[in-house]
């Protein structure tokens, strides 16, 4: 089977990282799975080289340029075979493939494009693009039950499947606490408004206000919010308890030094939560906001806890539970790893994709 993964460009985000891993898993089980970029291939191309995944790039400055010359697009998509193409969303790219003569199955994946906030004219244009493109697609995949409900609330491809992202499980230390009384909390995200880094900082401040200073927070990531977050840390007197570590390339090593993972966005709605799943796959309990798809990752009271968005007191209470009972940290971390293996493995995810493609 030949399955081409079509991405807009090589900028690295959750969808891009996942598609690279999925293509590598396809190839592991004997499926030819190249990646085709509409724009430029870097920097994701470096990851694809490491994974042994072939790729090509059209180098188009805009996606709409594809519609003016769809034949080359379709020719590259079917190079080596034309069983199926997996596109990052339902829209005009599928139409361009058909106009260029692509005859294989086309599947669009809703990674969260429906969640992007836009002014009404642009949102209406996107919905019109989606509706007009439906006949070009054979199936649509939602990456979470939350996103499936979003898709059902608009026009969608008749055949809709829910296939959560998958990840390779990594066994790391179940708890970083080596006999000391410090709870180590990790947060990984882009530092942009609404992703929750400020929420975690304020929860640490709430712990301090209650007289509990036995907590350390490591924030991994970069973004425009970092200066404001650093100022917030200083204003709350948390310089000794909060550390900014920037982007981390070795995610398992980062989580090996943490006890608890957080994903506490209060405005940004996650379509899945890949960074949170990575923490689970490293054996860490999760505290997440009841927002978007994040609650689907957590088995309440067994692999972690869910809280209302922005509820600093509730978050601090969860921190205290783990700080007061290290065995609970280890138990929830162990169950989180088991849940990642059983429900969110990359092997299971690839199998579900291939089963769908074969049924088509």
Secondary structure as a PSIPRED ss2 file (coil, helix, strand):
# PSIPRED VFORMAT (PSIPRED V4.0)

   1 X C   1.000  0.000  0.000
   2 X E   0.000  0.000  1.000
   3 X E   0.000  0.000  1.000
   4 X E   0.000  0.000  1.000
   5 X E   0.000  0.000  1.000
   6 X E   0.000  0.000  1.000
   7 X E   0.000  0.000  1.000
   8 X C   1.000  0.000  0.000
   9 X C   1.000  0.000  0.000
  10 X C   1.000  0.000  0.000
  11 X C   1.000  0.000  0.000
  12 X C   1.000  0.000  0.000
  13 X C   1.000  0.000  0.000
  14 X H   0.000  1.000  0.000
  15 X H   0.000  1.000  0.000
  16 X H   0.000  1.000  0.000
  17 X H   0.000  1.000  0.000
  18 X H   0.000  1.000  0.000
  19 X H   0.000  1.000  0.000
  20 X H   0.000  1.000  0.000
  21 X H   0.000  1.000  0.000
  22 X H   0.000  1.000  0.000
  23 X H   0.000  1.000  0.000
  24 X H   0.000  1.000  0.000
  25 X H   0.000  1.000  0.000
  26 X H   0.000  1.000  0.000
  27 X H   0.000  1.000  0.000
  28 X H   0.000  1.000  0.000
  29 X C   1.000  0.000  0.000
  30 X C   1.000  0.000  0.000
  31 X C   1.000  0.000  0.000
  32 X E   0.000  0.000  1.000
  33 X C   1.000  0.000  0.000
  34 X C   1.000  0.000  0.000
  35 X E   0.000  0.000  1.000
  36 X E   0.000  0.000  1.000
  37 X E   0.000  0.000  1.000
  38 X C   1.000  0.000  0.000
  39 X C   1.000  0.000  0.000
  40 X C   1.000  0.000  0.000
  41 X C   1.000  0.000  0.000
  42 X C   1.000  0.000  0.000
  43 X C   1.000  0.000  0.000
  44 X H   0.000  1.000  0.000
  45 X H   0.000  1.000  0.000
  46 X H   0.000  1.000  0.000
  47 X H   0.000  1.000  0.000
  48 X H   0.000  1.000  0.000
  49 X H   0.000  1.000  0.000
  50 X H   0.000  1.000  0.000
  51 X H   0.000  1.000  0.000
  52 X C   1.000  0.000  0.000
  53 X C   1.000  0.000  0.000
  54 X C   1.000  0.000  0.000
  55 X E   0.000  0.000  1.000
  56 X E   0.000  0.000  1.000
  57 X E   0.000  0.000  1.000
  58 X C   1.000  0.000  0.000
  59 X C   1.000  0.000  0.000
  60 X C   1.000  0.000  0.000
  61 X C   1.000  0.000  0.000
  62 X C   1.000  0.000  0.000
  63 X C   1.000  0.000  0.000
  64 X C   1.000  0.000  0.000
  65 X H   0.000  1.000  0.000
  66 X H   0.000  1.000  0.000
  67 X H   0.000  1.000  0.000
  68 X H   0.000  1.000  0.000
  69 X C   1.000  0.000  0.000
  70 X H   0.000  1.000  0.000
  71 X H   0.000  1.000  0.000
  72 X H   0.000  1.000  0.000
  73 X H   0.000  1.000  0.000
  74 X H   0.000  1.000  0.000
  75 X H   0.000  1.000  0.000
  76 X H   0.000  1.000  0.000
  77 X H   0.000  1.000  0.000
  78 X C   1.000  0.000  0.000
  79 X C   1.000  0.000  0.000
  80 X C   1.000  0.000  0.000
  81 X C   1.000  0.000  0.000
  82 X C   1.000  0.000  0.000
  83 X C   1.000  0.000  0.000
  84 X E   0.000  0.000  1.000
  85 X E   0.000  0.000  1.000
  86 X E   0.000  0.000  1.000
  87 X E   0.000  0.000  1.000
  88 X C   1.000  0.000  0.000
  89 X C   1.000  0.000  0.000
  90 X C   1.000  0.000  0.000
  91 X C   1.000  0.000  0.000
  92 X H   0.000  1.000  0.000
  93 X H   0.000  1.000  0.000
  94 X H   0.000  1.000  0.000
  95 X H   0.000  1.000  0.000
  96 X H   0.000  1.000  0.000
  97 X H   0.000  1.000  0.000
  98 X H   0.000  1.000  0.000
  99 X H   0.000  1.000  0.000
 100 X C   1.000  0.000  0.000
 101 X C   1.000  0.000  0.000
 102 X C   1.000  0.000  0.000
 103 X C   1.000  0.000  0.000
 104 X C   1.000  0.000  0.000
 105 X E   0.000  0.000  1.000
 106 X E   0.000  0.000  1.000
 107 X E   0.000  0.000  1.000
 108 X E   0.000  0.000  1.000
 109 X E   0.000  0.000  1.000
 110 X E   0.000  0.000  1.000
 111 X C   1.000  0.000  0.000
 112 X C   1.000  0.000  0.000
 113 X H   0.000  1.000  0.000
 114 X H   0.000  1.000  0.000
 115 X H   0.000  1.000  0.000
 116 X C   1.000  0.000  0.000
 117 X C   1.000  0.000  0.000
 118 X C   1.000  0.000  0.000
 119 X C   1.000  0.000  0.000
 120 X H   0.000  1.000  0.000
 121 X H   0.000  1.000  0.000
 122 X H   0.000  1.000  0.000
 123 X H   0.000  1.000  0.000
 124 X H   0.000  1.000  0.000
 125 X H   0.000  1.000  0.000
 126 X H   0.000  1.000  0.000
 127 X H   0.000  1.000  0.000
 128 X H   0.000  1.000  0.000
 129 X H   0.000  1.000  0.000
 130 X H   0.000  1.000  0.000
 131 X H   0.000  1.000  0.000
 132 X H   0.000  1.000  0.000
 133 X H   0.000  1.000  0.000
 134 X H   0.000  1.000  0.000
 135 X H   0.000  1.000  0.000
 136 X H   0.000  1.000  0.000
 137 X C   1.000  0.000  0.000
 138 X C   1.000  0.000  0.000
 139 X E   0.000  0.000  1.000
 140 X E   0.000  0.000  1.000
 141 X E   0.000  0.000  1.000
 142 X E   0.000  0.000  1.000
 143 X C   1.000  0.000  0.000
 144 X C   1.000  0.000  0.000
 145 X H   0.000  1.000  0.000
 146 X H   0.000  1.000  0.000
 147 X H   0.000  1.000  0.000
 148 X H   0.000  1.000  0.000
 149 X H   0.000  1.000  0.000
 150 X H   0.000  1.000  0.000
 151 X H   0.000  1.000  0.000
 152 X H   0.000  1.000  0.000
 153 X C   1.000  0.000  0.000
 154 X C   1.000  0.000  0.000
 155 X C   1.000  0.000  0.000
 156 X C   1.000  0.000  0.000
 157 X C   1.000  0.000  0.000
 158 X C   1.000  0.000  0.000
 159 X C   1.000  0.000  0.000
 160 X E   0.000  0.000  1.000
 161 X E   0.000  0.000  1.000
 162 X E   0.000  0.000  1.000
 163 X C   1.000  0.000  0.000
 164 X C   1.000  0.000  0.000
 165 X C   1.000  0.000  0.000
 166 X C   1.000  0.000  0.000
 167 X E   0.000  0.000  1.000
 168 X C   1.000  0.000  0.000
 169 X C   1.000  0.000  0.000
 170 X C   1.000  0.000  0.000
 171 X C   1.000  0.000  0.000
 172 X C   1.000  0.000  0.000
 173 X C   1.000  0.000  0.000
 174 X C   1.000  0.000  0.000
 175 X C   1.000  0.000  0.000
 176 X C   1.000  0.000  0.000
 177 X C   1.000  0.000  0.000
 178 X C   1.000  0.000  0.000
 179 X C   1.000  0.000  0.000
 180 X C   1.000  0.000  0.000
 181 X C   1.000  0.000  0.000
 182 X C   1.000  0.000  0.000
 183 X E   0.000  0.000  1.000
 184 X E   0.000  0.000  1.000
 185 X E   0.000  0.000  1.000
 186 X E   0.000  0.000  1.000
 187 X E   0.000  0.000  1.000
 188 X E   0.000  0.000  1.000
 189 X C   1.000  0.000  0.000
 190 X C   1.000  0.000  0.000
 191 X C   1.000  0.000  0.000
 192 X C   1.000  0.000  0.000
 193 X C   1.000  0.000  0.000
 194 X C   1.000  0.000  0.000
 195 X C   1.000  0.000  0.000
 196 X C   1.000  0.000  0.000
 197 X H   0.000  1.000  0.000
 198 X H   0.000  1.000  0.000
 199 X H   0.000  1.000  0.000
 200 X H   0.000  1.000  0.000
 201 X H   0.000  1.000  0.000
 202 X H   0.000  1.000  0.000
 203 X H   0.000  1.000  0.000
 204 X H   0.000  1.000  0.000
 205 X H   0.000  1.000  0.000
 206 X H   0.000  1.000  0.000
 207 X H   0.000  1.000  0.000
 208 X H   0.000  1.000  0.000
 209 X H   0.000  1.000  0.000
 210 X C   1.000  0.000  0.000
 211 X C   1.000  0.000  0.000
 212 X C   1.000  0.000  0.000
 213 X C   1.000  0.000  0.000
 214 X C   1.000  0.000  0.000
 215 X E   0.000  0.000  1.000
 216 X E   0.000  0.000  1.000
 217 X E   0.000  0.000  1.000
 218 X E   0.000  0.000  1.000
 219 X E   0.000  0.000  1.000
 220 X E   0.000  0.000  1.000
 221 X C   1.000  0.000  0.000
 222 X C   1.000  0.000  0.000
 223 X C   1.000  0.000  0.000
 224 X C   1.000  0.000  0.000
 225 X C   1.000  0.000  0.000
 226 X H   0.000  1.000  0.000
 227 X H   0.000  1.000  0.000
 228 X H   0.000  1.000  0.000
 229 X H   0.000  1.000  0.000
 230 X H   0.000  1.000  0.000
 231 X H   0.000  1.000  0.000
 232 X H   0.000  1.000  0.000
 233 X H   0.000  1.000  0.000
 234 X H   0.000  1.000  0.000
 235 X H   0.000  1.000  0.000
 236 X C   1.000  0.000  0.000
 237 X C   1.000  0.000  0.000
 238 X C   1.000  0.000  0.000
 239 X C   1.000  0.000  0.000
 240 X C   1.000  0.000  0.000
 241 X C   1.000  0.000  0.000
 242 X E   0.000  0.000  1.000
 243 X E   0.000  0.000  1.000
 244 X E   0.000  0.000  1.000
 245 X E   0.000  0.000  1.000
 246 X E   0.000  0.000  1.000
 247 X C   1.000  0.000  0.000
 248 X C   1.000  0.000  0.000
 249 X C   1.000  0.000  0.000
 250 X C   1.000  0.000  0.000
 251 X H   0.000  1.000  0.000
 252 X H   0.000  1.000  0.000
 253 X H   0.000  1.000  0.000
 254 X H   0.000  1.000  0.000
 255 X H   0.000  1.000  0.000
 256 X H   0.000  1.000  0.000
 257 X C   1.000  0.000  0.000
 258 X C   1.000  0.000  0.000
 259 X C   1.000  0.000  0.000
 260 X E   0.000  0.000  1.000
 261 X E   0.000  0.000  1.000
 262 X E   0.000  0.000  1.000
 263 X E   0.000  0.000  1.000
 264 X C   1.000  0.000  0.000
 265 X C   1.000  0.000  0.000
 266 X C   1.000  0.000  0.000
 267 X C   1.000  0.000  0.000
 268 X C   1.000  0.000  0.000
 269 X C   1.000  0.000  0.000
 270 X C   1.000  0.000  0.000
 271 X C   1.000  0.000  0.000
 272 X C   1.000  0.000  0.000
 273 X C   1.000  0.000  0.000
 274 X H   0.000  1.000  0.000
 275 X H   0.000  1.000  0.000
 276 X H   0.000  1.000  0.000
 277 X H   0.000  1.000  0.000
 278 X H   0.000  1.000  0.000
 279 X H   0.000  1.000  0.000
 280 X H   0.000  1.000  0.000
 281 X H   0.000  1.000  0.000
 282 X C   1.000  0.000  0.000
 283 X C   1.000  0.000  0.000
 284 X C   1.000  0.000  0.000
 285 X E   0.000  0.000  1.000
 286 X E   0.000  0.000  1.000
 287 X E   0.000  0.000  1.000
 288 X E   0.000  0.000  1.000
 289 X E   0.000  0.000  1.000
 290 X C   1.000  0.000  0.000
 291 X C   1.000  0.000  0.000
 292 X C   1.000  0.000  0.000
 293 X C   1.000  0.000  0.000
 294 X H   0.000  1.000  0.000
 295 X H   0.000  1.000  0.000
 296 X H   0.000  1.000  0.000
 297 X C   1.000  0.000  0.000
 298 X C   1.000  0.000  0.000
 299 X C   1.000  0.000  0.000
 300 X E   0.000  0.000  1.000
 301 X C   1.000  0.000  0.000
 302 X C   1.000  0.000  0.000
 303 X C   1.000  0.000  0.000
 304 X E   0.000  0.000  1.000
 305 X E   0.000  0.000  1.000
 306 X E   0.000  0.000  1.000
 307 X E   0.000  0.000  1.000
 308 X C   1.000  0.000  0.000
 309 X C   1.000  0.000  0.000
 310 X C   1.000  0.000  0.000
 311 X C   1.000  0.000  0.000
 312 X H   0.000  1.000  0.000
 313 X H   0.000  1.000  0.000
 314 X H   0.000  1.000  0.000
 315 X H   0.000  1.000  0.000
 316 X H   0.000  1.000  0.000
 317 X H   0.000  1.000  0.000
 318 X H   0.000  1.000  0.000
 319 X H   0.000  1.000  0.000
 320 X H   0.000  1.000  0.000
 321 X H   0.000  1.000  0.000
 322 X H   0.000  1.000  0.000
 323 X H   0.000  1.000  0.000
 324 X H   0.000  1.000  0.000
 325 X C   1.000  0.000  0.000
 326 X H   0.000  1.000  0.000
 327 X H   0.000  1.000  0.000
 328 X H   0.000  1.000  0.000
 329 X H   0.000  1.000  0.000
 330 X H   0.000  1.000  0.000
 331 X H   0.000  1.000  0.000
 332 X H   0.000  1.000  0.000
 333 X H   0.000  1.000  0.000
 334 X H   0.000  1.000  0.000
 335 X H   0.000  1.000  0.000
 336 X H   0.000  1.000  0.000
 337 X H   0.000  1.000  0.000
 338 X H   0.000  1.000  0.000
 339 X H   0.000  1.000  0.000
 340 X H   0.000  1.000  0.000
 341 X H   0.000  1.000  0.000
 342 X H   0.000  1.000  0.000
 343 X H   0.000  1.000  0.000
 344 X C   1.000  0.000  0.000
 345 X E   0.000  0.000  1.000
 346 X H   0.000  1.000  0.000
 347 X H   0.000  1.000  0.000
 348 X H   0.000  1.000  0.000
 349 X H   0.000  1.000  0.000
 350 X H   0.000  1.000  0.000
 351 X H   0.000  1.000  0.000
 352 X H   0.000  1.000  0.000
 353 X H   0.000  1.000  0.000
 354 X H   0.000  1.000  0.000
 355 X H   0.000  1.000  0.000
 356 X H   0.000  1.000  0.000
 357 X H   0.000  1.000  0.000
 358 X H   0.000  1.000  0.000
 359 X H   0.000  1.000  0.000
 360 X C   1.000  0.000  0.000
